[in-house]
Amino acid sequence: MEKEQLPNSTLVLIFGILSIVGCCCYGVLGAIFGIMAIVMAKRAQQVYESNPDLYTGYQNVKTGKILGIIGLVVSVLYIAVIVVVLIIYGGIEGIQEMQEEILRESGAWQQ
C-alpha cells in the first residue's frame, strides 16, 4: 500500500513560517497565522494518529506547529509592548510629542 501526503501538512508549515515573518507587522499577522498553524496542526495530528501507516509528511506538521507557537508568542509579546508604550506615553499624540522633542534636542528638526 502506498502512503499518501498528510492533508494540509505543507500548509501548516507555510503558515508556521508566515507567523514568524508576520511578527514584524505589529504582531497582528503573526498572531493570525500562528493560530491558524496551530489549529490546522492539531487536526492533521489527529488524522495522522488515527492511522500513521497511511500518511507521510508528519514532520512538516510538527515543524509548522512549533513555528506557529513561536510566532504566536512573539506576536503577543510585540502587541503587549505596543500597548504598554501607548499607555505610558499617552497614546499616539504622546509618542509624536516625544519624537519631536528628541528631534529638537538633536538639532535635526528646524522650525
N, C-alpha and C positions, 0 to 999 in steps of 0.2 A: 504494500500500500504506500502510495506517495504522500509525503507530508505537504500541506498547504500553508501559505503565509497566514499568520495570525491576523485577524481583522483589525485594521487601524493601528498596527504596530509601528509602521513608518510615520503615520500621522501623529501618534503620541510623541515620537522622537522629535519631529519637526516642531510641535507645539512646545515641547520642553526647551528646545533651543531658542525659539521665539520668546519664551518667557524670560530667559536670561537677557536677550537683546532688548526686550521691551521694558526692562527695568529703567532704561535711560529716558523713557518717555513719561516722566513724572510718576512712574510706578504703575500707572493705570493699565497699560497694555501688558506689562509683565504679569500683573495680578490676573488679568483675564486669561491669558494664555497658560499661566501656571495652573489655574483652577481647571481649565479645560483638559490639560495634560493629565492631571491627577485623576479626574473623573473617568476619562477615557482609559487610562491605565488600569484603574480598578475593574472596569468592565472587561477589558482584554485579559486581565489576570484571572478573573472568574471563568472565562471561556477556556483559557489555557489549562487551569487546574482541573476543570471537569474532564478533560481528555488530552493530556500532554503529548501523547504519542501521535496525534494528528497534526500538530502545528509546529512551525518554526517561527523565528522572529521574536521570541520572548525576551531576548537580550535588549532589543530595541525598546520594548515596553518598560523594562526595568531602568534603562538609562534615561528614557524620556520622563519617567516618573520622578527620578532623582533630580533631573534638571528642572522639572516643573516645581518641585518642592523648594529647591534653591532659589529659583526665580520668584516664586511667590513670597518667600521670606524676605528677600532683598527688596522686592517691590513694596511690601508692607512697611519695612523699615524706612524706605525712602519717603513713602507717603506720610509716615509718622514724623519724620524730620521736617517735612514741608509744613505740616500742621503746627508743629511746635514753633518753627521760625515765624509763621504768620501770627501766632498768638503772642509771642514775645515782642515782635516789632509792630504790633498793632495793625496788621493787615498789609495789603499791597501798598497803601499810601505811606505807611511807616518805613517799609523797605525802600521805596523810592526816595524818601527824605534822607535815609541813611546813605544811600548811594550818592546822592547829590552832595551831601556833607563830605564824604570821602573824596569826591572829585574836586570840591572846592579847596580842601586842605592840601591836596596833591598839586594843585595848580593846573590840572589838566582841563578844567572847566572854566571858561571865561564868560562872564555875563556881560 
